[in-house]
């Protein structure tokens, strides 16, 4: 009986060691160049007076206030992007999930259930 107990002990210790080794050597895969994943924006550059260059590239909401209350049309997105000087546009419908990253140069178009533009925000 004693050899059987030792054998089971060796099997358990070996299995545990293999699991730890597998976890220790695993790495997150690096996405290949040319995929559709957006890279994180570079950190903002802060000037000596404490202001950020990022503030200068924020989209201009005053220029597109006319769109609030209007029916959303995908064909109007380039015009809203141009008028607001936004580098990116994101359309958000009720219940849509969105990342929490803040990009001052991104225009967020918030729609209601009938695809009417409810709100416009930069970020």
N, CA and C atoms as an extended XYZ file, in Angstrom:
369
Properties=species:S:1:pos:R:3:atomname:S:1:resname:S:1:resid:I:1 pbc="F F F"
N         0.809       -1.205        0.000 N   UNK     1
C         0.000        0.000        0.000 CA  UNK     1
C         0.846        1.261        0.000 C   UNK     1
N         1.939        1.232        0.680 N   UNK     2
C         2.768        2.415        0.791 CA  UNK     2
C         3.289        2.914       -0.554 C   UNK     2
N         3.748        2.033       -1.499 N   UNK     3
C         4.195        2.521       -2.799 CA  UNK     3
C         3.081        3.234       -3.575 C   UNK     3
N         1.850        2.806       -3.436 N   UNK     4
C         0.719        3.438       -4.139 CA  UNK     4
C         0.515        4.875       -3.643 C   UNK     4
N         0.651        5.061       -2.317 N   UNK     5
C         0.497        6.404       -1.769 CA  UNK     5
C         1.600        7.326       -2.275 C   UNK     5
N         2.789        6.850       -2.361 N   UNK     6
C         3.905        7.646       -2.849 CA  UNK     6
C         3.733        7.983       -4.319 C   UNK     6
N         3.224        7.041       -5.095 N   UNK     7
C         2.998        7.277       -6.518 CA  UNK     7
C         1.938        8.358       -6.732 C   UNK     7
N         0.871        8.307       -5.971 N   UNK     8
C        -0.173        9.330       -6.120 CA  UNK     8
C         0.345       10.700       -5.683 C   UNK     8
N         1.190       10.704       -4.673 N   UNK     9
C         1.781       11.958       -4.219 CA  UNK     9
C         2.675       12.559       -5.308 C   UNK     9
N         3.441       11.725       -5.976 N   UNK    10
C         4.320       12.183       -7.052 CA  UNK    10
C         3.501       12.717       -8.222 C   UNK    10
N         2.407       12.045       -8.544 N   UNK    11
C         1.547       12.484       -9.643 CA  UNK    11
C         0.941       13.853       -9.332 C   UNK    11
N         0.465       14.049       -8.116 N   UNK    12
C        -0.147       15.329       -7.735 CA  UNK    12
C         0.892       16.452       -7.765 C   UNK    12
N         2.058       16.201       -7.218 N   UNK    13
C         3.107       17.219       -7.205 CA  UNK    13
C         3.555       17.537       -8.631 C   UNK    13
N         3.668       16.535       -9.479 N   UNK    14
C         4.065       16.762      -10.878 CA  UNK    14
C         3.026       17.573      -11.624 C   UNK    14
N         1.765       17.240      -11.422 N   UNK    15
C         0.695       17.977      -12.093 CA  UNK    15
C         0.678       19.436      -11.638 C   UNK    15
N         0.853       19.645      -10.356 N   UNK    16
C         0.878       21.005       -9.821 CA  UNK    16
C         2.053       21.801      -10.390 C   UNK    16
N         3.201       21.161      -10.483 N   UNK    17
C         4.394       21.807      -11.033 CA  UNK    17
C         4.184       22.175      -12.497 C   UNK    17
N         3.579       21.282      -13.266 N   UNK    18
C         3.298       21.575      -14.672 CA  UNK    18
C         2.345       22.754      -14.828 C   UNK    18
N         1.327       22.804      -13.983 N   UNK    19
C         0.381       23.925      -14.047 CA  UNK    19
C         1.068       25.248      -13.736 C   UNK    19
N         1.896       25.252      -12.716 N   UNK    20
C         2.607       26.488      -12.371 CA  UNK    20
C         3.565       26.914      -13.473 C   UNK    20
N         4.236       25.960      -14.069 N   UNK    21
C         5.169       26.264      -15.155 CA  UNK    21
C         4.420       26.827      -16.356 C   UNK    21
N         3.269       26.269      -16.663 N   UNK    22
C         2.485       26.757      -17.805 CA  UNK    22
C         2.007       28.176      -17.570 C   UNK    22
N         1.576       28.472      -16.361 N   UNK    23
C         1.098       29.825      -16.050 CA  UNK    23
C         2.240       30.839      -16.070 C   UNK    23
N         3.396       30.439      -15.582 N   UNK    24
C         4.518       31.363      -15.494 CA  UNK    24
C         5.084       31.714      -16.856 C   UNK    24
N         4.993       30.821      -17.816 N   UNK    25
C         5.599       31.086      -19.116 CA  UNK    25
C         4.621       31.636      -20.137 C   UNK    25
N         3.336       31.756      -19.797 N   UNK    26
C         2.378       32.276      -20.775 CA  UNK    26
C         2.512       33.785      -20.880 C   UNK    26
N         2.330       34.285      -22.088 N   UNK    27
C         2.406       35.714      -22.335 CA  UNK    27
C         1.207       36.120      -23.160 C   UNK    27
N         0.832       37.391      -23.036 N   UNK    28
C        -0.252       37.918      -23.854 CA  UNK    28
C         0.253       38.037      -25.284 C   UNK    28
N        -0.555       37.617      -26.266 N   UNK    29
C        -0.103       37.741      -27.649 CA  UNK    29
C        -0.036       39.202      -28.071 C   UNK    29
N         0.921       39.509      -28.876 N   UNK    30
C         1.077       40.856      -29.412 CA  UNK    30
C         0.328       40.893      -30.732 C   UNK    30
N        -0.551       41.892      -30.892 N   UNK    31
C        -1.327       41.954      -32.122 CA  UNK    31
C        -0.410       42.302      -33.288 C   UNK    31
N        -0.589       41.621      -34.406 N   UNK    32
C         0.268       41.883      -35.551 CA  UNK    32
C        -0.014       43.253      -36.160 C   UNK    32
N         0.979       43.787      -36.816 N   UNK    33
C         0.815       45.093      -37.469 CA  UNK    33
C        -0.211       44.955      -38.582 C   UNK    33
N        -0.963       45.993      -38.790 N   UNK    34
C        -1.926       46.003      -39.879 CA  UNK    34
C        -3.295       45.485      -39.483 C   UNK    34
N        -3.525       45.151      -38.199 N   UNK    35
C        -4.856       44.704      -37.829 CA  UNK    35
C        -5.751       45.915      -37.601 C   UNK    35
N        -7.031       45.668      -37.306 N   UNK    36
C        -8.004       46.746      -37.183 CA  UNK    36
C        -8.113       47.306      -35.774 C   UNK    36
N        -7.211       46.953      -34.884 N   UNK    37
C        -7.260       47.432      -33.511 CA  UNK    37
C        -6.671       48.840      -33.460 C   UNK    37
N        -7.429       49.762      -32.858 N   UNK    38
C        -6.932       51.137      -32.700 CA  UNK    38
C        -5.857       51.156      -31.632 C   UNK    38
N        -4.778       51.798      -31.936 N   UNK    39
C        -3.714       51.966      -30.946 CA  UNK    39
C        -4.130       53.065      -29.977 C   UNK    39
N        -3.679       52.957      -28.760 N   UNK    40
C        -3.974       53.989      -27.767 CA  UNK    40
C        -3.299       55.285      -28.192 C   UNK    40
N        -3.972       56.409      -27.972 N   UNK    41
C        -3.350       57.677      -28.352 CA  UNK    41
C        -2.151       57.961      -27.466 C   UNK    41
N        -1.209       58.738      -27.952 N   UNK    42
C        -0.047       59.066      -27.120 CA  UNK    42
C        -0.490       59.950      -25.959 C   UNK    42
N         0.263       59.955      -24.882 N   UNK    43
C        -0.110       60.805      -23.751 CA  UNK    43
C        -0.033       62.275      -24.146 C   UNK    43
N        -0.850       63.121      -23.519 N   UNK    44
C        -0.823       64.542      -23.868 CA  UNK    44
C         0.496       65.186      -23.475 C   UNK    44
N         0.899       66.167      -24.256 N   UNK    45
C         2.104       66.925      -23.956 CA  UNK    45
C         1.700       68.139      -23.129 C   UNK    45
N         2.341       68.306      -22.013 N   UNK    46
C         2.009       69.416      -21.124 CA  UNK    46
C         3.062       70.502      -21.285 C   UNK    46
N         2.588       71.713      -21.512 N   UNK    47
C         3.487       72.849      -21.673 CA  UNK    47
C         3.938       73.339      -20.297 C   UNK    47
N         4.983       74.175      -20.237 N   UNK    48
C         5.475       74.663      -18.940 CA  UNK    48
C         4.421       75.368      -18.096 C   UNK    48
N         3.425       75.996      -18.720 N   UNK    49
C         2.403       76.687      -17.935 CA  UNK    49
C         1.310       75.748      -17.437 C   UNK    49
N         1.440       74.434      -17.731 N   UNK    50
C         0.500       73.452      -17.211 CA  UNK    50
C        -0.651       73.134      -18.136 C   UNK    50
N        -0.786       73.840      -19.250 N   UNK    51
C        -1.878       73.539      -20.167 CA  UNK    51
C        -1.473       72.369      -21.058 C   UNK    51
N        -2.454       71.717      -21.608 N   UNK    52
C        -2.214       70.544      -22.434 CA  UNK    52
C        -2.474       70.865      -23.893 C   UNK    52
N        -1.617       70.342      -24.768 N   UNK    53
C        -1.859       70.523      -26.199 CA  UNK    53
C        -3.127       69.800      -26.616 C   UNK    53
N        -3.518       68.796      -25.848 N   UNK    54
C        -4.720       68.026      -26.152 CA  UNK    54
C        -5.957       68.924      -26.148 C   UNK    54
N        -5.958       69.945      -25.296 N   UNK    55
C        -7.095       70.845      -25.213 CA  UNK    55
C        -7.294       71.601      -26.522 C   UNK    55
N        -6.239       71.852      -27.240 N   UNK    56
C        -6.328       72.632      -28.472 CA  UNK    56
C        -6.985       71.847      -29.597 C   UNK    56
N        -6.980       70.511      -29.529 N   UNK    57
C        -7.532       69.719      -30.616 CA  UNK    57
C        -8.923       69.179      -30.300 C   UNK    57
N        -9.543       69.628      -29.208 N   UNK    58
C       -10.878       69.175      -28.858 CA  UNK    58
C       -11.863       69.586      -29.944 C   UNK    58
N       -12.877       68.756      -30.141 N   UNK    59
C       -13.854       69.075      -31.183 CA  UNK    59
C       -14.687       70.287      -30.767 C   UNK    59
N       -15.277       70.950      -31.741 N   UNK    60
C       -16.028       72.193      -31.547 CA  UNK    60
C       -17.522       71.894      -31.572 C   UNK    60
N       -18.143       71.816      -30.400 N   UNK    61
C       -19.570       71.489      -30.315 CA  UNK    61
C       -20.458       72.659      -30.718 C   UNK    61
N       -19.986       73.872      -30.518 N   UNK    62
C       -20.807       75.042      -30.871 CA  UNK    62
C       -21.136       75.066      -32.359 C   UNK    62
N       -20.236       74.560      -33.173 N   UNK    63
C       -20.433       74.602      -34.623 CA  UNK    63
C       -21.468       73.605      -35.122 C   UNK    63
N       -21.866       72.651      -34.280 N   UNK    64
C       -22.790       71.610      -34.753 CA  UNK    64
C       -24.062       71.504      -33.914 C   UNK    64
N       -24.350       72.503      -33.121 N   UNK    65
C       -25.565       72.474      -32.294 CA  UNK    65
C       -26.835       72.365      -33.131 C   UNK    65
N       -26.772       72.790      -34.379 N   UNK    66
C       -27.928       72.722      -35.268 CA  UNK    66
C       -28.434       71.292      -35.450 C   UNK    66
N       -27.583       70.295      -35.210 N   UNK    67
C       -27.944       68.900      -35.471 CA  UNK    67
C       -28.778       68.272      -34.358 C   UNK    67
N       -28.764       68.850      -33.162 N   UNK    68
C       -29.541       68.276      -32.061 CA  UNK    68
C       -31.029       68.393      -32.383 C   UNK    68
N       -31.715       67.271      -32.240 N   UNK    69
C       -33.144       67.210      -32.556 CA  UNK    69
C       -33.425       66.766      -33.976 C   UNK    69
N       -32.396       66.671      -34.798 N   UNK    70
C       -32.562       66.237      -36.187 CA  UNK    70
C       -32.504       64.705      -36.277 C   UNK    70
N       -33.129       64.162      -37.307 N   UNK    71
C       -33.056       62.731      -37.572 CA  UNK    71
C       -31.635       62.382      -38.004 C   UNK    71
N       -31.071       61.329      -37.419 N   UNK    72
C       -29.714       60.922      -37.760 CA  UNK    72
C       -29.697       60.264      -39.124 C   UNK    72
N       -28.708       60.634      -39.922 N   UNK    73
C       -28.482       60.029      -41.227 CA  UNK    73
C       -26.985       59.795      -41.363 C   UNK    73
N       -26.615       58.559      -41.649 N   UNK    74
C       -25.192       58.200      -41.784 CA  UNK    74
C       -24.493       59.092      -42.810 C   UNK    74
N       -25.222       59.560      -43.795 N   UNK    75
C       -24.638       60.416      -44.836 CA  UNK    75
C       -24.214       61.780      -44.287 C   UNK    75
N       -24.776       62.189      -43.144 N   UNK    76
C       -24.437       63.492      -42.556 CA  UNK    76
C       -23.212       63.436      -41.645 C   UNK    76
N       -22.708       62.252      -41.351 N   UNK    77
C       -21.573       62.118      -40.435 CA  UNK    77
C       -20.344       62.875      -40.937 C   UNK    77
N       -19.970       62.758      -42.212 N   UNK    78
C       -18.794       63.524      -42.659 CA  UNK    78
C       -18.950       65.037      -42.470 C   UNK    78
N       -20.166       65.558      -42.666 N   UNK    79
C       -20.397       66.993      -42.478 CA  UNK    79
C       -20.271       67.382      -41.009 C   UNK    79
N       -20.842       66.565      -40.115 N   UNK    80
C       -20.719       66.843      -38.682 CA  UNK    80
C       -19.257       66.748      -38.240 C   UNK    80
N       -18.545       65.781      -38.772 N   UNK    81
C       -17.132       65.630      -38.424 CA  UNK    81
C       -16.335       66.838      -38.892 C   UNK    81
N       -16.600       67.279      -40.104 N   UNK    82
C       -15.894       68.427      -40.654 CA  UNK    82
C       -16.228       69.708      -39.878 C   UNK    82
N       -17.516       69.932      -39.642 N   UNK    83
C       -17.943       71.149      -38.942 CA  UNK    83
C       -17.400       71.219      -37.515 C   UNK    83
N       -17.254       70.064      -36.871 N   UNK    84
C       -16.787       70.043      -35.478 CA  UNK    84
C       -15.271       69.922      -35.366 C   UNK    84
N       -14.599       69.713      -36.499 N   UNK    85
C       -13.142       69.501      -36.531 CA  UNK    85
C       -12.718       68.276      -35.723 C   UNK    85
N       -13.598       67.284      -35.641 N   UNK    86
C       -13.290       66.051      -34.912 CA  UNK    86
C       -12.459       65.131      -35.800 C   UNK    86
N       -11.543       64.407      -35.168 N   UNK    87
C       -10.731       63.449      -35.916 CA  UNK    87
C       -11.438       62.100      -36.017 C   UNK    87
N       -12.325       61.806      -35.068 N   UNK    88
C       -13.079       60.551      -35.053 CA  UNK    88
C       -14.529       60.853      -34.723 C   UNK    88
N       -15.414       59.945      -35.137 N   UNK    89
C       -16.832       60.064      -34.808 CA  UNK    89
C       -17.308       58.720      -34.289 C   UNK    89
N       -18.114       58.766      -33.220 N   UNK    90
C       -18.698       57.547      -32.668 CA  UNK    90
C       -20.189       57.793      -32.492 C   UNK    90
N       -21.007       56.896      -33.032 N   UNK    91
C       -22.461       56.995      -32.918 CA  UNK    91
C       -22.909       56.022      -31.837 C   UNK    91
N       -23.644       56.542      -30.852 N   UNK    92
C       -24.092       55.731      -29.730 CA  UNK    92
C       -25.604       55.734      -29.637 C   UNK    92
N       -26.175       54.541      -29.711 N   UNK    93
C       -27.619       54.369      -29.560 CA  UNK    93
C       -27.914       53.912      -28.127 C   UNK    93
N       -29.164       54.030      -27.670 N   UNK    94
C       -29.487       53.581      -26.307 CA  UNK    94
C       -29.085       52.117      -26.119 C   UNK    94
N       -28.398       51.845      -25.029 N   UNK    95
C       -27.980       50.488      -24.722 CA  UNK    95
C       -26.650       50.083      -25.334 C   UNK    95
N       -26.086       50.922      -26.208 N   UNK    96
C       -24.779       50.596      -26.800 CA  UNK    96
C       -23.697       50.646      -25.730 C   UNK    96
N       -22.750       49.733      -25.844 N   UNK    97
C       -21.593       49.761      -24.958 CA  UNK    97
C       -20.538       50.650      -25.603 C   UNK    97
N       -19.813       51.359      -24.774 N   UNK    98
C       -18.766       52.244      -25.288 CA  UNK    98
C       -17.573       52.192      -24.355 C   UNK    98
N       -16.405       52.372      -24.930 N   UNK    99
C       -15.205       52.418      -24.109 CA  UNK    99
C       -15.208       53.705      -23.293 C   UNK    99
N       -14.486       53.692      -22.204 N   UNK   100
C       -14.459       54.849      -21.315 CA  UNK   100
C       -13.239       55.731      -21.550 C   UNK   100
N       -12.480       55.468      -22.605 N   UNK   101
C       -11.318       56.308      -22.882 CA  UNK   101
C       -11.787       57.680      -23.344 C   UNK   101
N       -11.106       58.697      -22.902 N   UNK   102
C       -11.482       60.066      -23.251 CA  UNK   102
C       -10.583       60.565      -24.377 C   UNK   102
N       -11.202       60.906      -25.483 N   UNK   103
C       -10.471       61.459      -26.627 CA  UNK   103
C       -11.138       62.780      -27.006 C   UNK   103
N       -10.529       63.883      -26.631 N   UNK   104
C       -11.139       65.192      -26.887 CA  UNK   104
C       -11.389       65.465      -28.362 C   UNK   104
N       -10.668       64.776      -29.243 N   UNK   105
C       -10.841       65.004      -30.680 CA  UNK   105
C       -11.878       64.065      -31.294 C   UNK   105
N       -12.636       63.327      -30.455 N   UNK   106
C       -13.665       62.424      -30.960 CA  UNK   106
C       -15.043       63.010      -30.698 C   UNK   106
N       -15.878       63.019      -31.715 N   UNK   107
C       -17.264       63.459      -31.597 CA  UNK   107
C       -18.130       62.253      -31.287 C   UNK   107
N       -18.891       62.319      -30.202 N   UNK   108
C       -19.853       61.277      -29.842 CA  UNK   108
C       -21.247       61.783      -30.177 C   UNK   108
N       -21.932       61.064      -31.038 N   UNK   109
C       -23.302       61.413      -31.429 CA  UNK   109
C       -24.231       60.467      -30.687 C   UNK   109
N       -25.010       61.002      -29.755 N   UNK   110
C       -25.934       60.196      -28.953 CA  UNK   110
C       -27.322       60.271      -29.580 C   UNK   110
N       -27.901       59.091      -29.858 N   UNK   111
C       -29.213       59.002      -30.492 CA  UNK   111
C       -30.241       58.475      -29.506 C   UNK   111
N       -31.515       58.771      -29.774 N   UNK   112
C       -32.584       58.178      -28.972 CA  UNK   112
C       -33.106       56.932      -29.701 C   UNK   112
N       -34.212       56.369      -29.230 N   UNK   113
C       -34.751       55.133      -29.809 CA  UNK   113
C       -35.222       55.290      -31.253 C   UNK   113
N       -35.548       56.510      -31.669 N   UNK   114
C       -36.014       56.760      -33.035 CA  UNK   114
C       -34.900       57.315      -33.924 C   UNK   114
N       -33.659       57.180      -33.514 N   UNK   115
C       -32.488       57.667      -34.248 CA  UNK   115
C       -32.506       59.182      -34.451 C   UNK   115
N       -33.010       59.894      -33.460 N   UNK   116
C       -32.951       61.356      -33.454 CA  UNK   116
C       -31.732       61.737      -32.603 C   UNK   116
N       -30.962       62.710      -33.071 N   UNK   117
C       -29.770       63.135      -32.341 CA  UNK   117
C       -30.206       63.813      -31.045 C   UNK   117
N       -29.837       63.183      -29.941 N   UNK   118
C       -30.237       63.608      -28.620 CA  UNK   118
C       -29.196       64.503      -27.966 C   UNK   118
N       -27.913       64.203      -28.249 N   UNK   119
C       -26.832       64.941      -27.598 CA  UNK   119
C       -25.571       64.782      -28.441 C   UNK   119
N       -24.712       65.759      -28.364 N   UNK   120
C       -23.410       65.739      -29.031 CA  UNK   120
C       -22.364       66.055      -27.975 C   UNK   120
N       -21.312       65.236      -27.931 N   UNK   121
C       -20.255       65.448      -26.931 CA  UNK   121
C       -18.901       65.159      -27.537 C   UNK   121
N       -17.903       65.824      -27.013 N   UNK   122
C       -16.516       65.507      -27.367 CA  UNK   122
C       -15.967       64.596      -26.288 C   UNK   122
N       -15.189       63.644      -26.693 N   UNK   123
C       -14.559       62.790      -25.689 CA  UNK   123
C       -14.504       61.349      -26.032 C   UNK   123
